[in-house]
Amino acid sequence: MDAKVIAVIAAGVVFFTAILTFVIFAIIRAHRHPITTGKEGMIGQVAVARTRLDPSGMVFVEGALWAATTEGDRIEPGEEVIVTKVEGLKLKVVKKTK
């Protein structure tokens, strides 16, 4: 075989090996992260009050509008809150401290 053909084959093998190594490490890294979906993933999220929560109202979190109940002080529209609990389709929230 010609030296150029061997060099092209070797470069292709090195390139393929590098891509395969990257994909394997990406898969391993993805499996190490905890699952953060469903109601477990909502707890701790920061939401924005859309209506007054006194004690119930609406908040915007993760791109959706949710019914919420405050577990503390009255919350005004525009204030940030933290999700503490999910009960069905209703969130329990507390005012975010600065």
Biopython code that builds the backbone (N, CA, C, O; Angstrom):
import numpy as np
from Bio.PDB.StructureBuilder import StructureBuilder

atoms = [
    (1, "MET", "N", (0.825, -1.180, 0.000)),
    (1, "MET", "CA", (0.000, 0.000, 0.000)),
    (1, "MET", "C", (0.871, 1.246, 0.000)),
    (1, "MET", "O", (2.017, 1.250, 0.450)),
    (2, "ASP", "N", (0.285, 2.266, -0.512)),
    (2, "ASP", "CA", (0.961, 3.553, -0.584)),
    (2, "ASP", "C", (0.955, 4.213, 0.792)),
    (2, "ASP", "O", (0.027, 3.983, 1.568)),
    (3, "ALA", "N", (1.951, 5.017, 1.114)),
    (3, "ALA", "CA", (2.074, 5.681, 2.418)),
    (3, "ALA", "C", (0.929, 6.675, 2.642)),
    (3, "ALA", "O", (0.504, 6.876, 3.779)),
    (4, "LYS", "N", (0.427, 7.299, 1.566)),
    (4, "LYS", "CA", (-0.670, 8.245, 1.701)),
    (4, "LYS", "C", (-1.957, 7.527, 2.127)),
    (4, "LYS", "O", (-2.716, 8.042, 2.948)),
    (5, "VAL", "N", (-2.194, 6.364, 1.579)),
    (5, "VAL", "CA", (-3.393, 5.588, 1.920)),
    (5, "VAL", "C", (-3.329, 5.180, 3.386)),
    (5, "VAL", "O", (-4.327, 5.281, 4.101)),
    (6, "ILE", "N", (-2.175, 4.723, 3.837)),
    (6, "ILE", "CA", (-2.011, 4.328, 5.238)),
    (6, "ILE", "C", (-2.213, 5.530, 6.161)),
    (6, "ILE", "O", (-2.825, 5.393, 7.220)),
    (7, "ALA", "N", (-1.711, 6.699, 5.777)),
    (7, "ALA", "CA", (-1.877, 7.903, 6.592)),
    (7, "ALA", "C", (-3.349, 8.301, 6.678)),
    (7, "ALA", "O", (-3.810, 8.704, 7.746)),
    (8, "VAL", "N", (-4.093, 8.197, 5.586)),
    (8, "VAL", "CA", (-5.518, 8.533, 5.591)),
    (8, "VAL", "C", (-6.293, 7.559, 6.468)),
    (8, "VAL", "O", (-7.161, 7.973, 7.237)),
    (9, "ILE", "N", (-5.990, 6.279, 6.361)),
    (9, "ILE", "CA", (-6.651, 5.268, 7.195)),
    (9, "ILE", "C", (-6.339, 5.524, 8.672)),
    (9, "ILE", "O", (-7.241, 5.473, 9.509)),
    (10, "ALA", "N", (-5.087, 5.796, 8.996)),
    (10, "ALA", "CA", (-4.694, 6.060, 10.384)),
    (10, "ALA", "C", (-5.409, 7.310, 10.921)),
    (10, "ALA", "O", (-5.868, 7.312, 12.063)),
    (11, "ALA", "N", (-5.504, 8.352, 10.122)),
    (11, "ALA", "CA", (-6.201, 9.569, 10.541)),
    (11, "ALA", "C", (-7.682, 9.281, 10.780)),
    (11, "ALA", "O", (-8.264, 9.793, 11.737)),
    (12, "GLY", "N", (-8.286, 8.480, 9.932)),
    (12, "GLY", "CA", (-9.695, 8.108, 10.106)),
    (12, "GLY", "C", (-9.915, 7.310, 11.380)),
    (12, "GLY", "O", (-10.899, 7.528, 12.087)),
    (13, "VAL", "N", (-9.010, 6.391, 11.678)),
    (13, "VAL", "CA", (-9.119, 5.589, 12.900)),
    (13, "VAL", "C", (-8.975, 6.475, 14.131)),
    (13, "VAL", "O", (-9.729, 6.325, 15.093)),
    (14, "VAL", "N", (-8.026, 7.388, 14.111)),
    (14, "VAL", "CA", (-7.826, 8.298, 15.247)),
    (14, "VAL", "C", (-9.062, 9.186, 15.428)),
    (14, "VAL", "O", (-9.515, 9.387, 16.555)),
    (15, "PHE", "N", (-9.601, 9.709, 14.350)),
    (15, "PHE", "CA", (-10.787, 10.561, 14.412)),
    (15, "PHE", "C", (-11.986, 9.793, 14.966)),
    (15, "PHE", "O", (-12.689, 10.294, 15.844)),
    (16, "PHE", "N", (-12.224, 8.592, 14.466)),
    (16, "PHE", "CA", (-13.336, 7.765, 14.925)),
    (16, "PHE", "C", (-13.175, 7.414, 16.407)),
    (16, "PHE", "O", (-14.148, 7.447, 17.160)),
    (17, "THR", "N", (-11.951, 7.079, 16.825)),
    (17, "THR", "CA", (-11.687, 6.753, 18.223)),
    (17, "THR", "C", (-11.940, 7.952, 19.128)),
    (17, "THR", "O", (-12.483, 7.798, 20.222)),
    (18, "ALA", "N", (-11.554, 9.147, 18.682)),
    (18, "ALA", "CA", (-11.786, 10.348, 19.482)),
    (18, "ALA", "C", (-13.280, 10.619, 19.656)),
    (18, "ALA", "O", (-13.725, 10.946, 20.757)),
    (19, "ILE", "N", (-14.050, 10.487, 18.590)),
    (19, "ILE", "CA", (-15.497, 10.707, 18.679)),
    (19, "ILE", "C", (-16.138, 9.662, 19.584)),
    (19, "ILE", "O", (-16.979, 10.003, 20.416)),
    (20, "LEU", "N", (-15.762, 8.417, 19.440)),
    (20, "LEU", "CA", (-16.310, 7.337, 20.267)),
    (20, "LEU", "C", (-15.984, 7.566, 21.739)),
    (20, "LEU", "O", (-16.838, 7.354, 22.599)),
    (21, "THR", "N", (-14.770, 7.994, 22.037)),
    (21, "THR", "CA", (-14.377, 8.280, 23.423)),
    (21, "THR", "C", (-15.210, 9.422, 23.990)),
    (21, "THR", "O", (-15.669, 9.342, 25.130)),
    (22, "PHE", "N", (-15.413, 10.488, 23.209)),
    (22, "PHE", "CA", (-16.230, 11.617, 23.654)),
    (22, "PHE", "C", (-17.655, 11.170, 23.965)),
    (22, "PHE", "O", (-18.211, 11.559, 24.992)),
    (23, "VAL", "N", (-18.244, 10.372, 23.106)),
    (23, "VAL", "CA", (-19.618, 9.907, 23.304)),
    (23, "VAL", "C", (-19.717, 9.033, 24.554)),
    (23, "VAL", "O", (-20.660, 9.181, 25.331)),
    (24, "ILE", "N", (-18.778, 8.143, 24.757)),
    (24, "ILE", "CA", (-18.806, 7.276, 25.935)),
    (24, "ILE", "C", (-18.703, 8.095, 27.216)),
    (24, "ILE", "O", (-19.450, 7.846, 28.162)),
    (25, "PHE", "N", (-17.794, 9.064, 27.267)),
    (25, "PHE", "CA", (-17.671, 9.893, 28.465)),
    (25, "PHE", "C", (-18.910, 10.761, 28.678)),
    (25, "PHE", "O", (-19.291, 11.000, 29.824)),
    (26, "ALA", "N", (-19.546, 11.236, 27.614)),
    (26, "ALA", "CA", (-20.776, 12.025, 27.750)),
    (26, "ALA", "C", (-21.899, 11.170, 28.327)),
    (26, "ALA", "O", (-22.676, 11.646, 29.154)),
    (27, "ILE", "N", (-21.990, 9.928, 27.905)),
    (27, "ILE", "CA", (-23.016, 9.016, 28.430)),
    (27, "ILE", "C", (-22.764, 8.743, 29.911)),
    (27, "ILE", "O", (-23.701, 8.763, 30.709)),
    (28, "ILE", "N", (-21.530, 8.493, 30.282)),
    (28, "ILE", "CA", (-21.198, 8.223, 31.683)),
    (28, "ILE", "C", (-21.513, 9.443, 32.538)),
    (28, "ILE", "O", (-22.079, 9.304, 33.622)),
    (29, "ARG", "N", (-21.159, 10.625, 32.073)),
    (29, "ARG", "CA", (-21.413, 11.861, 32.821)),
    (29, "ARG", "C", (-22.917, 12.090, 32.990)),
    (29, "ARG", "O", (-23.350, 12.537, 34.052)),
    (30, "ALA", "N", (-23.714, 11.796, 31.970)),
    (30, "ALA", "CA", (-25.162, 11.980, 32.045)),
    (30, "ALA", "C", (-25.805, 11.041, 33.058)),
    (30, "ALA", "O", (-26.787, 11.410, 33.702)),
    (31, "HIS", "N", (-25.282, 9.868, 33.207)),
    (31, "HIS", "CA", (-25.851, 8.901, 34.140)),
    (31, "HIS", "C", (-25.486, 9.194, 35.592)),
    (31, "HIS", "O", (-26.101, 8.626, 36.494)),
    (32, "ARG", "N", (-24.536, 10.036, 35.839)),
    (32, "ARG", "CA", (-24.132, 10.372, 37.206)),
    (32, "ARG", "C", (-25.018, 11.437, 37.832)),
    (32, "ARG", "O", (-25.048, 11.559, 39.057)),
    (33, "HIS", "N", (-25.749, 12.219, 37.022)),
    (33, "HIS", "CA", (-26.603, 13.286, 37.539)),
    (33, "HIS", "C", (-27.903, 12.700, 38.080)),
    (33, "HIS", "O", (-28.453, 11.770, 37.491)),
    (34, "PRO", "N", (-28.397, 13.233, 39.192)),
    (34, "PRO", "CA", (-29.675, 12.744, 39.717)),
    (34, "PRO", "C", (-30.826, 13.166, 38.811)),
    (34, "PRO", "O", (-30.741, 14.167, 38.100)),
    (35, "ILE", "N", (-31.884, 12.397, 38.847)),
    (35, "ILE", "CA", (-33.056, 12.699, 38.039)),
    (35, "ILE", "C", (-33.772, 13.901, 38.649)),
    (35, "ILE", "O", (-34.047, 13.920, 39.849)),
    (36, "THR", "N", (-34.071, 14.891, 37.832)),
    (36, "THR", "CA", (-34.742, 16.094, 38.321)),
    (36, "THR", "C", (-35.967, 16.393, 37.470)),
    (36, "THR", "O", (-36.106, 17.484, 36.917)),
    (37, "THR", "N", (-36.850, 15.410, 37.375)),
    (37, "THR", "CA", (-38.094, 15.611, 36.651)),
    (37, "THR", "C", (-39.255, 15.337, 37.589)),
    (37, "THR", "O", (-39.065, 14.850, 38.704)),
    (38, "GLY", "N", (-40.434, 15.648, 37.141)),
    (38, "GLY", "CA", (-41.606, 15.409, 37.968)),
    (38, "GLY", "C", (-41.654, 16.369, 39.136)),
    (38, "GLY", "O", (-40.998, 17.410, 39.130)),
    (39, "LYS", "N", (-42.441, 16.007, 40.146)),
    (39, "LYS", "CA", (-42.611, 16.931, 41.260)),
    (39, "LYS", "C", (-41.347, 17.080, 42.090)),
    (39, "LYS", "O", (-41.163, 18.117, 42.726)),
    (40, "GLU", "N", (-40.469, 16.083, 42.108)),
    (40, "GLU", "CA", (-39.209, 16.214, 42.834)),
    (40, "GLU", "C", (-38.335, 17.303, 42.230)),
    (40, "GLU", "O", (-37.598, 17.980, 42.947)),
    (41, "GLY", "N", (-38.414, 17.473, 40.918)),
    (41, "GLY", "CA", (-37.630, 18.483, 40.235)),
    (41, "GLY", "C", (-38.162, 19.894, 40.429)),
    (41, "GLY", "O", (-37.433, 20.864, 40.221)),
    (42, "MET", "N", (-39.424, 20.019, 40.827)),
    (42, "MET", "CA", (-40.019, 21.340, 41.042)),
    (42, "MET", "C", (-39.600, 21.935, 42.387)),
    (42, "MET", "O", (-39.500, 23.154, 42.522)),
    (43, "ILE", "N", (-39.360, 21.090, 43.365)),
    (43, "ILE", "CA", (-39.021, 21.570, 44.706)),
    (43, "ILE", "C", (-37.687, 22.303, 44.658)),
    (43, "ILE", "O", (-36.690, 21.777, 44.164)),
    (44, "GLY", "N", (-37.686, 23.522, 45.178)),
    (44, "GLY", "CA", (-36.490, 24.354, 45.179)),
    (44, "GLY", "C", (-36.411, 25.312, 44.006)),
    (44, "GLY", "O", (-35.537, 26.179, 43.984)),
    (45, "GLN", "N", (-37.306, 25.179, 43.021)),
    (45, "GLN", "CA", (-37.295, 26.071, 41.866)),
    (45, "GLN", "C", (-37.758, 27.470, 42.269)),
    (45, "GLN", "O", (-38.576, 27.631, 43.175)),
    (46, "VAL", "N", (-37.228, 28.463, 41.590)),
    (46, "VAL", "CA", (-37.637, 29.844, 41.823)),
    (46, "VAL", "C", (-38.770, 30.174, 40.856)),
    (46, "VAL", "O", (-38.662, 29.934, 39.654)),
    (47, "ALA", "N", (-39.855, 30.724, 41.391)),
    (47, "ALA", "CA", (-41.012, 31.121, 40.594)),
    (47, "ALA", "C", (-41.268, 32.607, 40.812)),
    (47, "ALA", "O", (-40.722, 33.215, 41.732)),
    (48, "VAL", "N", (-42.105, 33.183, 39.954)),
    (48, "VAL", "CA", (-42.478, 34.590, 40.077)),
    (48, "VAL", "C", (-43.990, 34.658, 40.273)),
    (48, "VAL", "O", (-44.751, 34.062, 39.511)),
    (49, "ALA", "N", (-44.417, 35.388, 41.301)),
    (49, "ALA", "CA", (-45.844, 35.538, 41.568)),
    (49, "ALA", "C", (-46.473, 36.369, 40.458)),
    (49, "ALA", "O", (-45.985, 37.453, 40.141)),
    (50, "ARG", "N", (-47.544, 35.872, 39.873)),
    (50, "ARG", "CA", (-48.269, 36.602, 38.836)),
    (50, "ARG", "C", (-49.463, 37.341, 39.428)),
    (50, "ARG", "O", (-49.874, 38.381, 38.913)),
    (51, "THR", "N", (-50.021, 36.798, 40.517)),
    (51, "THR", "CA", (-51.107, 37.451, 41.231)),
    (51, "THR", "C", (-50.715, 37.509, 42.700)),
    (51, "THR", "O", (-49.738, 36.883, 43.111)),
    (52, "ARG", "N", (-51.480, 38.265, 43.495)),
    (52, "ARG", "CA", (-51.224, 38.319, 44.934)),
    (52, "ARG", "C", (-51.520, 36.947, 45.540)),
    (52, "ARG", "O", (-52.554, 36.345, 45.250)),
    (53, "LEU", "N", (-50.618, 36.462, 46.372)),
    (53, "LEU", "CA", (-50.821, 35.218, 47.098)),
    (53, "LEU", "C", (-51.186, 35.593, 48.529)),
    (53, "LEU", "O", (-50.330, 36.008, 49.311)),
    (54, "ASP", "N", (-52.476, 35.440, 48.867)),
    (54, "ASP", "CA", (-52.943, 35.841, 50.191)),
    (54, "ASP", "C", (-54.050, 34.925, 50.668)),
    (54, "ASP", "O", (-55.156, 35.445, 50.811)),
    (55, "PRO", "N", (-53.919, 33.689, 50.924)),
    (55, "PRO", "CA", (-52.719, 32.895, 50.788)),
    (55, "PRO", "C", (-52.573, 32.228, 49.425)),
    (55, "PRO", "O", (-51.506, 31.696, 49.120)),
    (56, "SER", "N", (-53.641, 32.241, 48.576)),
    (56, "SER", "CA", (-53.567, 31.542, 47.284)),
    (56, "SER", "C", (-53.467, 32.526, 46.134)),
    (56, "SER", "O", (-53.890, 33.678, 46.240)),
    (57, "GLY", "N", (-52.902, 32.055, 45.042)),
    (57, "GLY", "CA", (-52.768, 32.855, 43.838)),
    (57, "GLY", "C", (-52.103, 32.047, 42.746)),
    (57, "GLY", "O", (-52.136, 30.817, 42.772)),
    (58, "MET", "N", (-51.492, 32.737, 41.774)),
    (58, "MET", "CA", (-50.849, 32.082, 40.636)),
    (58, "MET", "C", (-49.378, 32.480, 40.566)),
    (58, "MET", "O", (-49.020, 33.632, 40.810)),
    (59, "VAL", "N", (-48.527, 31.501, 40.226)),
    (59, "VAL", "CA", (-47.097, 31.749, 40.046)),
    (59, "VAL", "C", (-46.666, 31.192, 38.696)),
    (59, "VAL", "O", (-47.300, 30.288, 38.153)),
    (60, "PHE", "N", (-45.582, 31.741, 38.164)),
    (60, "PHE", "CA", (-45.026, 31.301, 36.889)),
    (60, "PHE", "C", (-43.684, 30.634, 37.162)),
    (60, "PHE", "O", (-42.763, 31.263, 37.683)),
    (61, "VAL", "N", (-43.582, 29.354, 36.806)),
    (61, "VAL", "CA", (-42.348, 28.598, 37.027)),
    (61, "VAL", "C", (-42.164, 27.587, 35.899)),
    (61, "VAL", "O", (-43.121, 26.957, 35.448)),
    (62, "GLU", "N", (-40.922, 27.446, 35.454)),
    (62, "GLU", "CA", (-40.574, 26.480, 34.411)),
    (62, "GLU", "C", (-41.454, 26.631, 33.168)),
    (62, "GLU", "O", (-41.827, 25.638, 32.542)),
    (63, "GLY", "N", (-41.783, 27.873, 32.816)),
    (63, "GLY", "CA", (-42.527, 28.128, 31.597)),
    (63, "GLY", "C", (-44.019, 27.867, 31.694)),
    (63, "GLY", "O", (-44.702, 27.829, 30.671)),
    (64, "ALA", "N", (-44.547, 27.683, 32.912)),
    (64, "ALA", "CA", (-45.971, 27.404, 33.065)),
    (64, "ALA", "C", (-46.551, 28.171, 34.240)),
    (64, "ALA", "O", (-45.844, 28.520, 35.185)),
    (65, "LEU", "N", (-47.850, 28.426, 34.166)),
    (65, "LEU", "CA", (-48.571, 29.108, 35.230)),
    (65, "LEU", "C", (-49.156, 28.053, 36.161)),
    (65, "LEU", "O", (-49.821, 27.122, 35.708)),
    (66, "TRP", "N", (-48.907, 28.197, 37.468)),
    (66, "TRP", "CA", (-49.348, 27.219, 38.462)),
    (66, "TRP", "C", (-50.177, 27.903, 39.539)),
    (66, "TRP", "O", (-49.930, 29.061, 39.876)),
    (67, "ALA", "N", (-51.152, 27.192, 40.076)),
    (67, "ALA", "CA", (-51.860, 27.640, 41.271)),
    (67, "ALA", "C", (-50.930, 27.395, 42.447)),
    (67, "ALA", "O", (-50.257, 26.367, 42.515)),
    (68, "ALA", "N", (-50.896, 28.350, 43.374)),
    (68, "ALA", "CA", (-49.970, 28.222, 44.499)),
    (68, "ALA", "C", (-50.596, 28.776, 45.762)),
    (68, "ALA", "O", (-51.496, 29.616, 45.727)),
    (69, "THR", "N", (-50.089, 28.277, 46.878)),
    (69, "THR", "CA", (-50.480, 28.765, 48.196)),
    (69, "THR", "C", (-49.211, 29.103, 48.952)),
    (69, "THR", "O", (-48.260, 28.320, 48.969)),
    (70, "THR", "N", (-49.197, 30.276, 49.579)),
    (70, "THR", "CA", (-48.027, 30.677, 50.347)),
    (70, "THR", "C", (-48.063, 30.028, 51.729)),
    (70, "THR", "O", (-49.129, 29.824, 52.310)),
    (71, "GLU", "N", (-46.899, 29.714, 52.228)),
    (71, "GLU", "CA", (-46.777, 29.125, 53.558)),
    (71, "GLU", "C", (-46.318, 30.169, 54.564)),
    (71, "GLU", "O", (-45.911, 29.823, 55.673)),
    (72, "GLY", "N", (-46.380, 31.425, 54.194)),
    (72, "GLY", "CA", (-45.906, 32.481, 55.079)),
    (72, "GLY", "C", (-46.620, 33.778, 54.802)),
    (72, "GLY", "O", (-47.846, 33.818, 54.706)),
    (73, "ASP", "N", (-45.839, 34.851, 54.673)),
    (73, "ASP", "CA", (-46.370, 36.188, 54.464)),
    (73, "ASP", "C", (-47.079, 36.314, 53.114)),
    (73, "ASP", "O", (-46.897, 35.491, 52.216)),
    (74, "ARG", "N", (-47.888, 37.363, 52.997)),
    (74, "ARG", "CA", (-48.542, 37.677, 51.728)),
    (74, "ARG", "C", (-47.468, 38.016, 50.701)),
    (74, "ARG", "O", (-46.466, 38.654, 51.022)),
    (75, "ILE", "N", (-47.688, 37.583, 49.470)),
    (75, "ILE", "CA", (-46.719, 37.797, 48.395)),
    (75, "ILE", "C", (-47.399, 38.618, 47.304)),
    (75, "ILE", "O", (-48.505, 38.301, 46.867)),
    (76, "GLU", "N", (-46.726, 39.665, 46.878)),
    (76, "GLU", "CA", (-47.258, 40.568, 45.859)),
    (76, "GLU", "C", (-46.828, 40.113, 44.461)),
    (76, "GLU", "O", (-45.822, 39.415, 44.326)),
    (77, "PRO", "N", (-47.581, 40.501, 43.409)),
    (77, "PRO", "CA", (-47.198, 40.156, 42.037)),
    (77, "PRO", "C", (-45.793, 40.665, 41.708)),
    (77, "PRO", "O", (-45.423, 41.784, 42.062)),
    (78, "GLY", "N", (-45.028, 39.828, 41.029)),
    (78, "GLY", "CA", (-43.669, 40.186, 40.632)),
    (78, "GLY", "C", (-42.607, 39.721, 41.607)),
    (78, "GLY", "O", (-41.427, 39.693, 41.259)),
    (79, "GLU", "N", (-42.998, 39.354, 42.829)),
    (79, "GLU", "CA", (-42.018, 38.880, 43.800)),
    (79, "GLU", "C", (-41.621, 37.447, 43.492)),
    (79, "GLU", "O", (-42.417, 36.659, 42.981)),
    (80, "GLU", "N", (-40.363, 37.122, 43.814)),
    (80, "GLU", "CA", (-39.870, 35.765, 43.606)),
    (80, "GLU", "C", (-40.197, 34.902, 44.811)),
    (80, "GLU", "O", (-40.117, 35.347, 45.956)),
    (81, "VAL", "N", (-40.570, 33.651, 44.529)),
    (81, "VAL", "CA", (-40.879, 32.678, 45.569)),
    (81, "VAL", "C", (-40.127, 31.390, 45.273)),
    (81, "VAL", "O", (-39.646, 31.177, 44.161)),
    (82, "ILE", "N", (-40.034, 30.537, 46.282)),
    (82, "ILE", "CA", (-39.381, 29.242, 46.121)),
    (82, "ILE", "C", (-40.412, 28.149, 46.376)),
    (82, "ILE", "O", (-41.150, 28.199, 47.359)),
    (83, "VAL", "N", (-40.458, 27.169, 45.492)),
    (83, "VAL", "CA", (-41.391, 26.052, 45.621)),
    (83, "VAL", "C", (-40.886, 25.125, 46.722)),
    (83, "VAL", "O", (-39.739, 24.681, 46.686)),
    (84, "THR", "N", (-41.751, 24.832, 47.709)),
    (84, "THR", "CA", (-41.368, 23.954, 48.818)),
    (84, "THR", "C", (-42.060, 22.602, 48.765)),
    (84, "THR", "O", (-41.581, 21.628, 49.346)),
    (85, "LYS", "N", (-43.194, 22.544, 48.064)),
    (85, "LYS", "CA", (-43.952, 21.293, 48.041)),
    (85, "LYS", "C", (-44.881, 21.303, 46.835)),
    (85, "LYS", "O", (-45.322, 22.360, 46.386)),
    (86, "VAL", "N", (-45.172, 20.114, 46.316)),
    (86, "VAL", "CA", (-46.126, 19.968, 45.218)),
    (86, "VAL", "C", (-47.233, 19.041, 45.703)),
    (86, "VAL", "O", (-46.974, 17.907, 46.104)),
    (87, "GLU", "N", (-48.468, 19.532, 45.664)),
    (87, "GLU", "CA", (-49.632, 18.736, 46.050)),
    (87, "GLU", "C", (-50.591, 18.691, 44.874)),
    (87, "GLU", "O", (-51.361, 19.626, 44.655)),
    (88, "GLY", "N", (-50.541, 17.611, 44.126)),
    (88, "GLY", "CA", (-51.365, 17.509, 42.920)),
    (88, "GLY", "C", (-50.924, 18.543, 41.913)),
    (88, "GLY", "O", (-49.785, 18.517, 41.447)),
    (89, "LEU", "N", (-51.826, 19.462, 41.572)),
    (89, "LEU", "CA", (-51.499, 20.528, 40.626)),
    (89, "LEU", "C", (-51.375, 21.876, 41.321)),
    (89, "LEU", "O", (-51.520, 22.921, 40.685)),
    (90, "LYS", "N", (-51.110, 21.857, 42.612)),
    (90, "LYS", "CA", (-50.967, 23.096, 43.378)),
    (90, "LYS", "C", (-49.611, 23.091, 44.078)),
    (90, "LYS", "O", (-49.173, 22.075, 44.618)),
    (91, "LEU", "N", (-48.954, 24.263, 44.053)),
    (91, "LEU", "CA", (-47.642, 24.390, 44.677)),
    (91, "LEU", "C", (-47.762, 25.086, 46.021)),
    (91, "LEU", "O", (-48.624, 25.943, 46.218)),
    (92, "LYS", "N", (-46.890, 24.707, 46.939)),
    (92, "LYS", "CA", (-46.707, 25.443, 48.188)),
    (92, "LYS", "C", (-45.417, 26.243, 48.012)),
    (92, "LYS", "O", (-44.400, 25.702, 47.576)),
    (93, "VAL", "N", (-45.461, 27.529, 48.351)),
    (93, "VAL", "CA", (-44.317, 28.397, 48.126)),
    (93, "VAL", "C", (-44.036, 29.255, 49.346)),
    (93, "VAL", "O", (-44.905, 29.468, 50.191)),
    (94, "VAL", "N", (-42.803, 29.743, 49.423)),
    (94, "VAL", "CA", (-42.410, 30.730, 50.428)),
    (94, "VAL", "C", (-41.706, 31.864, 49.707)),
    (94, "VAL", "O", (-41.144, 31.681, 48.628)),
    (95, "LYS", "N", (-41.746, 33.054, 50.330)),
    (95, "LYS", "CA", (-41.098, 34.221, 49.746)),
    (95, "LYS", "C", (-39.595, 33.987, 49.708)),
    (95, "LYS", "O", (-39.013, 33.513, 50.684)),
    (96, "LYS", "N", (-38.968, 34.317, 48.590)),
    (96, "LYS", "CA", (-37.521, 34.163, 48.448)),
    (96, "LYS", "C", (-36.831, 35.274, 49.237)),
    (96, "LYS", "O", (-37.171, 36.450, 49.107)),
    (97, "THR", "N", (-35.863, 34.880, 50.050)),
    (97, "THR", "CA", (-35.093, 35.878, 50.787)),
    (97, "THR", "C", (-33.950, 36.345, 49.911)),
    (97, "THR", "O", (-33.416, 35.572, 49.116)),
    (98, "LYS", "N", (-33.576, 37.588, 50.048)),
    (98, "LYS", "CA", (-32.534, 38.189, 49.202)),
    (98, "LYS", "C", (-31.260, 37.511, 49.413)),
    (98, "LYS", "O", (-30.259, 37.871, 48.793)),
]
sb = StructureBuilder()
sb.init_structure("model")
sb.init_model(0)
sb.init_chain("A")
sb.init_seg("    ")
for serial, (resi, resn, name, xyz) in enumerate(atoms, 1):
    if name == "N":
        sb.init_residue(resn, " ", resi, " ")
    sb.init_atom(name, np.array(xyz, "f"), 0.0, 1.0, " ", f" {name:<3s}", serial, name[0])
structure = sb.get_structure()
